[in-house]
Amino acid sequence: MNQTVKPDMQAIVVEEIFPHAPEVIWKVLTNGELIGRWLMAPKGFEAVVGTRFTFQTTPAGEWDGTIHCEVLEVVPNERLSYAWNGGHAGNVGYGAPLETVVTFSLARADQGTRLRLVHSGFVLPANETAYRKMGEGWKTVVKKLDQLVTDEISRQRPH
């Protein structure tokens, strides 16, 4: 009996309810300048399917720190999804090859909008370090996104 061992695939899921309309959150998810304030500054980002863009983070080992992305799905005010690929085959642990997908889903809720972030495709054990670090990181990023949305709304209100 030949049993092939399949790698364990994991996803990071962060959900939060924001007291704002989906349109407001969508703007912060799809505006390059604003993305740079809650995540990292993207190079070449447009919320258009097929658009390739990059983020730059801390290099690790043979990996130069470039995260290569491609917009996979855009449903205005509902869903944004992009490939998130990085790492180098010569690395073990953080900086190992990573071929994942980040999806932001927005849904109206009684209190405003439910944001569901899913970062899927982590292959364990190879991506264990990235999975752990990014699992904590995305929670922090969602809090920053919440603060930015609140700041943007208060900035736009007449005083």
Secondary structure by P-SEA (a helix, b strand, c coil): cccccccbbbbbbbbbbbcccaaaaaaaaccaaaaaaccccccccccccccccccccccccccccbbbbbbcccccccbbbbbbbbbbcccccccccccbbbbbbbbbccccbbbbbbbcccccccaaaaaaaaaaaaaaaaaaaaaaaaaaaaaaccc
